């Protein structure tokens, strides 16, 4: 009989939480032949990244995963062999009580947020005894051998290399001017966007900016001076072409990132996928209380910029800080451009280094095998 896995997801940050857990659930089924249930409290968000899904169905099967609606009124359900609470979400009290009464103990994992901070290595895999006698284990994704790694499906980079960029862009209705730099933008609201767009519009080299539907669209409209923008709209200001794209399924978003020369991304799921694209990127980190997110940002930059020449590293750091700390993006972008080729090589090298380590799904499965 296949081992059973339950993954619990509360949708907090639009699509980041469900994005990570849906990728993980699919991979556990497809590559490790496990029986996986994904419990989601907001199926509308799930249906955006998986258009085949029924946002009203209490239970459904998508890509071999049993997707269950996580209602406030919990209905009894058999406890799985492995139970994952994603990003610190509180499991239903009735389910936890059933875990305590289970004859054979389940492995209870708390899948944490991704961080490059040093303390993560020391906390990865540590158990936390609970008042009812259960133990919850902290499992940290990460960028080093002493963490759980990053989500990466088998053959992902090989598929990226075989990918037909021209055909994909054509299907999206994107026609890129010869010599233009192609960029994607998926971000939270950001007051620094206008200064960046001003710099792109005034650049000597043309740029084509692809903007999937999302929260940043209001700032794009404000910069263009328009009341509304719709999917397919194209606007030109100076050297900059702005094109609005539909919100696409996860696999197509990966292909969008592969297609671009530079990707501005947000949250966790898109952040990791941009790294697998092997191109320079800009991360809009999710804001936390007391500016705790800045420490996460600095920790990643410290690790990511290793191997870059000092000037290139400084330019990249200033761009990321400007984007996340309300600084002038226009000047930071201009300072970055002379280092473009070095940053592109570095992004490809970083991608290869991370791909040489075990992926997150494999690390989770191995942890369970070592535990039983």
C-alpha positions as semicolon CSV with decimal commas, in nm:
position;residue;x (nm);y (nm);z (nm)
1;X;0,000;0,000;0,000
2;X;0,126;0,347;-0,085
3;X;0,228;0,572;0,204
4;X;-0,033;0,842;0,256
5;X;0,059;1,211;0,286
6;X;-0,162;1,501;0,395
7;X;-0,054;1,858;0,316
8;X;-0,244;2,143;0,482
9;X;-0,237;2,488;0,320
10;X;-0,395;2,814;0,430
11;X;-0,389;3,071;0,151
12;X;-0,233;3,380;0,307
13;X;-0,029;3,545;0,033
14;X;-0,256;3,514;-0,273
15;X;-0,075;3,236;-0,461
16;X;0,256;3,175;-0,284
17;X;0,134;2,928;-0,023
18;X;-0,087;2,731;-0,259
19;X;0,176;2,759;-0,532
20;X;0,440;2,584;-0,322
21;X;0,210;2,316;-0,180
22;X;0,050;2,236;-0,517
23;X;0,390;2,190;-0,680
24;X;0,503;1,973;-0,391
25;X;0,188;1,758;-0,393
26;X;0,211;1,700;-0,769
27;X;0,575;1,601;-0,747
28;X;0,521;1,359;-0,458
29;X;0,257;1,180;-0,666
30;X;0,433;1,188;-1,003
31;X;0,787;1,106;-0,896
32;X;0,751;0,918;-0,566
33;X;0,424;0,728;-0,622
34;X;0,262;0,851;-0,300
35;X;-0,105;0,897;-0,214
36;X;-0,137;1,269;-0,143
37;X;-0,424;1,480;-0,013
38;X;-0,392;1,857;-0,035
39;X;-0,618;2,044;0,207
40;X;-0,683;2,402;0,093
41;X;-0,897;2,663;0,268
42;X;-0,939;2,887;-0,039
43;X;-1,001;2,692;-0,358
44;X;-1,052;3,008;-0,564
45;X;-0,678;3,075;-0,545
46;X;-0,605;2,714;-0,636
47;X;-0,828;2,737;-0,943
48;X;-0,627;3,034;-1,072
49;X;-0,307;2,828;-1,097
50;X;-0,491;2,509;-1,194
51;X;-0,773;2,617;-1,430
52;X;-0,915;2,264;-1,451
53;X;-1,003;2,275;-1,081
54;X;-1,354;2,324;-0,949
55;X;-1,343;2,604;-0,690
56;X;-1,664;2,472;-0,529
57;X;-1,592;2,099;-0,508
58;X;-1,538;1,958;-0,158
59;X;-1,311;1,690;-0,309
60;X;-1,155;1,645;-0,649
61;X;-0,855;1,479;-0,810
62;X;-0,613;1,692;-1,009
63;X;-0,284;1,555;-1,150
64;X;-0,325;1,250;-0,926
65;X;-0,359;1,463;-0,611
66;X;-0,677;1,449;-0,404
67;X;-0,756;1,815;-0,341
68;X;-0,987;1,867;-0,044
69;X;-1,165;2,180;0,070
70;X;-1,052;2,270;0,421
71;X;-1,374;2,392;0,582
72;X;-1,399;2,573;0,913
73;X;-1,628;2,292;1,032
74;X;-1,388;1,999;1,014
75;X;-1,529;1,664;0,905
76;X;-1,348;1,355;1,041
77;X;-1,076;1,224;0,810
78;X;-0,827;0,940;0,846
79;X;-0,483;1,057;0,957
80;X;-0,211;1,012;0,697
81;X;0,130;0,850;0,746
82;X;0,295;1,188;0,691
83;X;0,127;1,514;0,787
84;X;0,265;1,845;0,660
85;X;0,150;2,179;0,795
86;X;0,269;2,433;0,540
87;X;0,422;2,757;0,665
88;X;0,318;2,722;1,026
89;X;-0,055;2,684;0,963
90;X;-0,254;2,540;1,255
91;X;-0,400;2,199;1,179
92;X;-0,763;2,133;1,274
93;X;-0,782;2,047;1,644
94;X;-0,989;1,738;1,568
95;X;-0,727;1,613;1,323
96;X;-0,446;1,667;1,575
97;X;-0,645;1,476;1,836
98;X;-0,688;1,191;1,588
99;X;-0,312;1,196;1,530
100;X;-0,258;1,149;1,904
101;X;-0,493;0,849;1,905
102;X;-0,343;0,685;1,596
103;X;-0,197;0,341;1,684
104;X;0,105;0,391;1,457
105;X;0,248;0,744;1,494
106;X;0,240;0,976;1,196
107;X;0,536;1,190;1,097
108;X;0,428;1,550;1,160
109;X;0,628;1,805;0,967
110;X;0,607;2,183;0,975
111;X;0,725;2,297;0,630
112;X;0,878;2,637;0,696
113;X;0,925;2,941;0,476
114;X;1,236;2,957;0,261
115;X;1,527;3,151;0,410
116;X;1,903;3,182;0,356
117;X;1,965;3,289;0,716
118;X;2,242;3,098;0,896
119;X;2,022;2,982;1,185
120;X;1,807;2,775;0,948
121;X;2,070;2,500;0,923
122;X;2,068;2,454;1,300
123;X;1,688;2,430;1,320
124;X;1,628;2,208;1,017
125;X;1,502;1,867;1,125
126;X;1,459;1,958;1,494
127;X;1,159;1,807;1,675
128;X;0,922;2,012;1,889
129;X;0,743;1,809;2,161
130;X;0,373;1,894;2,186
131;X;0,156;1,899;2,499
132;X;-0,042;1,597;2,379
133;X;0,269;1,382;2,343
134;X;0,314;1,427;1,967
135;X;0,630;1,564;1,810
136;X;0,630;1,819;1,530
137;X;0,947;1,840;1,321
138;X;1,064;2,164;1,160
139;X;1,161;2,118;0,797
140;X;1,334;2,408;0,624
141;X;1,383;2,453;0,250
142;X;1,713;2,618;0,177
143;X;2,021;2,675;-0,031
144;X;2,277;2,452;0,145
145;X;2,342;2,084;0,206
146;X;2,221;2,117;0,565
147;X;1,870;2,224;0,464
148;X;1,584;2,061;0,273
149;X;1,673;2,210;-0,066
150;X;1,441;2,373;-0,320
151;X;1,139;2,247;-0,510
152;X;1,261;2,116;-0,846
153;X;1,090;1,856;-1,059
154;X;1,294;1,586;-1,229
155;X;1,419;1,698;-1,571
156;X;1,315;2,060;-1,517
157;X;1,635;2,216;-1,649
158;X;1,646;1,978;-1,942
159;X;1,293;2,085;-2,035
160;X;1,398;2,445;-2,007
161;X;1,686;2,389;-2,250
162;X;1,459;2,214;-2,503
163;X;1,189;2,479;-2,469
164;X;1,078;2,671;-2,784
165;X;1,079;3,034;-2,668
166;X;0,965;3,174;-3,002
167;X;0,656;2,953;-3,024
168;X;0,559;3,017;-2,665
169;X;0,580;3,394;-2,700
170;X;0,389;3,380;-3,028
171;X;0,106;3,192;-2,857
172;X;0,094;3,465;-2,592
173;X;0,076;3,732;-2,862
174;X;0,419;3,872;-2,775
175;X;0,629;4,015;-3,058
176;X;0,963;4,139;-2,935
177;X;1,144;4,413;-3,124
178;X;1,488;4,296;-3,250
179;X;1,753;4,381;-2,993
180;X;1,501;4,453;-2,718
181;X;1,552;4,327;-2,366
182;X;1,257;4,113;-2,253
183;X;1,152;4,145;-1,889
184;X;0,871;4,006;-1,674
185;X;0,711;4,181;-1,378
186;X;0,515;4,002;-1,105
187;X;0,519;4,197;-0,779
188;X;0,325;4,344;-0,493
189;X;0,228;4,709;-0,503
190;X;0,550;4,911;-0,516
191;X;0,598;5,287;-0,507
192;X;0,939;5,247;-0,671
193;X;0,795;5,113;-0,996
194;X;0,755;5,457;-1,159
195;X;1,125;5,543;-1,130
196;X;1,218;5,205;-1,281
197;X;0,978;5,244;-1,572
198;X;1,109;5,596;-1,630
199;X;1,461;5,453;-1,661
200;X;1,347;5,182;-1,901
201;X;1,158;5,432;-2,114
202;X;1,463;5,659;-2,133
203;X;1,717;5,386;-2,204
204;X;1,912;5,371;-2,530
205;X;1,822;5,001;-2,567
206;X;1,454;4,909;-2,607
207;X;1,283;4,699;-2,339
208;X;0,965;4,492;-2,357
209;X;0,798;4,443;-2,018
210;X;0,551;4,157;-1,974
211;X;0,309;4,209;-1,684
212;X;0,083;3,917;-1,588
213;X;-0,241;4,022;-1,417
214;X;-0,172;4,089;-1,052
215;X;-0,136;4,339;-0,772
216;X;0,131;4,553;-0,943
217;X;-0,108;4,637;-1,227
218;X;-0,247;4,940;-1,044
219;X;0,100;5,097;-1,029
220;X;0,152;5,025;-1,399
221;X;-0,177;5,200;-1,479
222;X;-0,080;5,499;-1,267
223;X;0,253;5,535;-1,447
224;X;0,082;5,515;-1,785
225;X;-0,186;5,760;-1,673
226;X;-0,469;5,524;-1,762
227;X;-0,782;5,428;-1,572
228;X;-0,784;5,067;-1,689
229;X;-0,569;4,805;-1,856
230;X;-0,687;4,470;-1,989
231;X;-0,519;4,148;-2,092
232;X;-0,353;4,193;-2,428
233;X;-0,315;4,570;-2,401
234;X;0,015;4,708;-2,530
235;X;0,146;5,056;-2,450
236;X;0,468;5,224;-2,561
237;X;0,650;5,505;-2,384
238;X;0,990;5,596;-2,525
239;X;1,208;5,286;-2,541
240;X;0,967;5,083;-2,326
241;X;0,687;4,856;-2,445
242;X;0,448;4,739;-2,173
243;X;0,226;4,438;-2,244
244;X;-0,040;4,298;-2,011
245;X;-0,063;3,919;-2,001
246;X;-0,331;3,694;-1,854
247;X;-0,274;3,516;-1,526
248;X;-0,137;3,179;-1,639
249;X;-0,113;2,832;-1,491
250;X;0,204;2,739;-1,303
251;X;0,379;2,554;-1,586
252;X;0,319;2,840;-1,828
253;X;0,452;3,088;-1,574
254;X;0,772;2,881;-1,563
255;X;0,793;2,910;-1,942
256;X;0,737;3,284;-1,919
257;X;1,033;3,313;-1,684
258;X;1,244;3,099;-1,917
259;X;1,156;3,331;-2,204
260;X;1,275;3,653;-2,041
261;X;1,617;3,810;-2,001
262;X;1,527;3,946;-1,658
263;X;1,252;3,852;-1,413
264;X;1,104;4,060;-1,132
265;X;0,923;3,818;-0,901
266;X;0,758;3,814;-0,563
267;X;0,700;3,588;-0,262
268;X;0,848;3,238;-0,248
269;X;0,716;3,019;-0,529
270;X;0,796;3,267;-0,807
271;X;1,129;3,348;-0,643
272;X;1,245;2,987;-0,667
273;X;1,113;2,943;-1,021
274;X;1,303;3,252;-1,134
275;X;1,621;3,096;-1,002
276;X;1,556;2,785;-1,213
277;X;1,520;3,014;-1,516
278;X;1,891;3,087;-1,485
279;X;1,852;3,457;-1,567
280;X;1,913;3,774;-1,362
281;X;1,625;3,842;-1,126
282;X;1,478;4,091;-0,881
283;X;1,294;3,969;-0,572
284;X;1,006;4,156;-0,409
285;X;1,003;3,993;-0,068
286;X;0,682;3,960;0,132
287;X;0,667;4,227;0,403
288;X;0,683;4,101;0,764
289;X;0,632;4,274;1,096
290;X;0,921;4,478;1,238
291;X;1,096;4,456;0,900
292;X;1,204;4,097;0,962
293;X;1,191;4,043;0,586
294;X;1,491;4,272;0,540
295;X;1,708;4,026;0,732
296;X;1,594;3,748;0,499
297;X;1,665;3,967;0,198
298;X;2,016;4,054;0,316
299;X;2,091;3,691;0,403
300;X;2,004;3,577;0,053
301;X;2,199;3,859;-0,112
302;X;2,506;3,776;0,094
303;X;2,492;3,416;-0,023
304;X;2,384;3,483;-0,382
305;X;2,647;3,746;-0,462
306;X;2,942;3,524;-0,370
307;X;3,161;3,495;-0,679
308;X;3,054;3,824;-0,832
309;X;3,306;4,103;-0,878
310;X;3,264;4,372;-0,609
311;X;3,114;4,634;-0,842
312;X;2,864;4,391;-0,989
313;X;2,766;4,261;-0,645
314;X;2,720;4,614;-0,512
315;X;2,502;4,710;-0,808
316;X;2,280;4,406;-0,767
317;X;2,246;4,459;-0,392
318;X;2,150;4,824;-0,440
319;X;1,885;4,733;-0,698
320;X;1,724;4,479;-0,464
321;X;1,739;4,719;-0,170
322;X;1,588;4,998;-0,379
323;X;1,300;4,774;-0,485
324;X;1,228;4,660;-0,130
325;X;1,314;4,974;0,067
326;X;1,152;5,254;-0,134
327;X;1,471;5,388;-0,290
328;X;1,526;5,530;-0,639
329;X;1,498;5,235;-0,878
330;X;1,595;5,443;-1,182
331;X;1,945;5,520;-1,063
332;X;1,995;5,167;-0,928
333;X;1,892;5,019;-1,264
334;X;2,136;5,241;-1,454
335;X;2,417;5,133;-1,222
336;X;2,330;4,767;-1,285
337;X;2,331;4,770;-1,665
338;X;2,712;4,777;-1,715
339;X;2,733;4,446;-1,527
340;X;2,459;4,269;-1,722
341;X;2,672;4,002;-1,890
342;X;2,845;3,908;-1,566
343;X;2,513;3,886;-1,382
344;X;2,368;3,662;-1,655
345;X;2,661;3,420;-1,630
346;X;2,635;3,427;-1,252
347;X;2,261;3,349;-1,256
348;X;2,323;3,046;-1,476
349;X;2,603;2,926;-1,249
350;X;2,391;2,972;-0,936
351;X;2,112;2,770;-1,096
352;X;2,349;2,484;-1,174
353;X;2,492;2,486;-0,821
354;X;2,148;2,464;-0,663
355;X;2,039;2,193;-0,908
356;X;2,333;1,978;-0,797
357;X;2,168;1,935;-0,456
358;X;1,871;1,710;-0,370
359;X;1,534;1,872;-0,434
360;X;1,284;1,943;-0,156
361;X;1,036;1,665;-0,240
362;X;1,313;1,405;-0,249
363;X;1,453;1,535;0,080
364;X;1,111;1,504;0,244
365;X;1,065;1,148;0,121
366;X;1,412;1,049;0,236
367;X;1,350;1,204;0,577
368;X;1,037;0,993;0,612
369;X;1,219;0,676;0,509
370;X;1,489;0,740;0,765
371;X;1,224;0,808;1,028
372;X;1,021;0,486;0,991
